[in-house]
């Protein structure tokens, strides 16, 4: 008897994971019409189809209370799977941008040493571009964001001119 319950639980777990993964793939394909209500409807439909198929194959009755409980469990597992996979995907798409803008007055600005500039070549390149254009936005790596930690929202002096340094992450 315990073996049958374990098979049932394992089946519900697998169906939930399949439904969550399938819905993530479907939502990716329907990128132009993404909406929370569409996601919920798709999740419920996918979970219901998988649960009905499971009950048909296993010979269990669809009219039982166990069917509704199974549908609820598959739905919760599906939502958790969808959320986890989406979260991991978004974590891997971390982006950071460096904003450098020339300011009128260089008062209260920090003077960067040659050592600072050699330690942060990305900042030097951005300052050189901002020297010509007045302001620049460049994408930088996560490790470079850490190197700028003391300069967010501060003014720095480069070749006698003041530049405001800001960082945005997504």
C-alpha positions in Angstrom: 0.0 0.0 0.0 2.8 2.4 0.8 4.4 1.7 -2.5 1.2 2.8 -4.3 1.1 6.0 -2.4 4.7 6.7 -3.1 4.1 6.1 -6.8 1.1 8.5 -6.7 3.1 11.2 -5.0 6.0 10.8 -7.4 3.6 11.0 -10.3 2.1 14.2 -9.0 5.6 15.7 -8.5 6.6 14.8 -12.0 3.4 16.2 -13.5 3.8 19.5 -11.6 7.4 19.9 -12.8 6.3 19.1 -16.4 3.4 21.5 -16.2 5.6 24.3 -14.8 8.3 23.8 -17.4 5.8 23.5 -20.3 4.1 26.7 -19.2 7.4 28.6 -19.1 8.0 27.4 -22.7 4.5 28.4 -23.7 4.8 31.9 -22.2 8.1 32.4 -23.9 6.5 31.6 -27.2 3.6 34.0 -26.5 5.9 36.8 -25.6 3.7 39.5 -27.2 0.6 38.6 -25.2 2.1 37.8 -21.8 -0.2 38.5 -18.9 -0.7 37.1 -15.4 -4.2 36.0 -16.1 -3.1 34.1 -19.2 -0.4 32.4 -17.2 -2.9 31.3 -14.5 -5.3 30.0 -17.1 -2.6 28.1 -18.9 -1.2 26.6 -15.7 -4.6 25.4 -14.6 -5.4 23.9 -18.0 -2.1 22.2 -18.3 -2.4 20.8 -14.7 -6.0 19.7 -15.3 -5.0 17.9 -18.6 -2.1 16.1 -17.0 -4.1 15.1 -13.9 -7.0 13.8 -16.0 -4.6 11.8 -18.1 -2.9 10.4 -15.1 -6.3 9.3 -13.5 -7.4 7.8 -16.8 -4.2 5.8 -17.2 -4.2 4.6 -13.6 -7.9 3.6 -13.6 -8.8 5.9 -10.7 -12.2 7.7 -10.7 -12.3 11.3 -11.8 -15.2 12.1 -9.5 -13.3 11.4 -6.4 -12.1 14.0 -3.9 -8.6 12.7 -4.5 -8.8 14.1 -8.1 -9.3 17.7 -6.8 -6.5 17.2 -4.2 -4.2 15.9 -6.9 -5.1 18.8 -9.2 -4.3 21.2 -6.4 -1.0 19.6 -5.6 0.0 19.5 -9.3 -0.9 23.2 -9.6 1.1 24.3 -6.6 4.2 22.2 -7.8 3.7 23.7 -11.3 3.7 27.3 -10.0 6.7 26.6 -7.8 8.6 25.1 -10.8 7.7 27.9 -13.1 8.8 30.5 -10.5 12.1 28.7 -9.7 13.1 28.3 -13.3 12.2 31.9 -14.2 14.1 33.1 -11.1 17.2 31.3 -12.1 16.9 32.5 -15.7 16.6 36.1 -14.5 19.5 35.8 -12.1 21.7 34.8 -15.0 20.7 37.9 -17.0 22.2 40.3 -14.5 23.3 43.5 -16.2 25.0 46.6 -14.9 25.4 50.0 -16.5 27.9 52.8 -15.7 26.6 56.4 -16.3 29.3 59.1 -16.6 28.3 62.7 -17.1 30.4 65.9 -17.2 29.4 68.4 -14.5 29.8 72.2 -14.6 31.7 72.6 -11.4 34.5 70.2 -10.2 34.1 71.3 -6.5 33.7 68.6 -4.0 35.0 66.0 -6.5 37.3 63.1 -5.7 40.6 63.1 -7.5 41.4 59.6 -8.8 45.0 58.4 -8.7 46.8 56.6 -11.6 46.5 53.5 -9.4 42.7 53.9 -9.3 42.6 54.3 -13.1 44.8 51.3 -13.7 42.6 49.2 -11.4 39.4 50.4 -13.2 40.2 50.5 -16.9 36.5 50.4 -17.7 36.0 53.7 -15.8 38.9 55.3 -17.7 37.4 54.3 -21.1 34.0 55.7 -20.0 35.6 58.9 -18.8 37.5 59.3 -22.1 34.2 58.9 -24.0 32.4 61.3 -21.7 35.2 63.8 -22.2 34.2 64.0 -25.9 30.4 63.5 -25.7 29.6 65.0 -22.3 28.0 61.9 -21.0 28.1 58.1 -21.7 26.4 54.9 -20.7 28.4 51.7 -20.9 27.5 48.1 -19.8 29.9 46.7 -17.2 30.4 43.4 -15.4 29.3 42.6 -11.9 32.9 42.5 -10.7 33.4 46.0 -12.0 30.3 47.2 -10.1 32.1 46.2 -6.9 35.2 48.1 -7.8 33.1 51.3 -8.1 31.3 50.9 -4.7 32.8 54.1 -3.2 32.0 56.2 -6.3 28.3 55.8 -6.8 26.6 59.2 -7.0 30.0 61.0 -6.5 31.9 63.4 -8.6 35.4 62.5 -9.8 38.1 64.6 -11.4 39.5 63.4 -14.7 42.0 65.7 -16.6 40.8 68.7 -14.6 37.1 68.2 -15.4 34.4 66.9 -13.0 32.3 63.8 -13.9 29.4 62.4 -12.0 29.5 58.6 -11.6 26.3 56.5 -11.3 25.6 52.8 -11.6 22.3 51.0 -12.4 21.8 47.3 -12.2 19.0 45.1 -13.7 
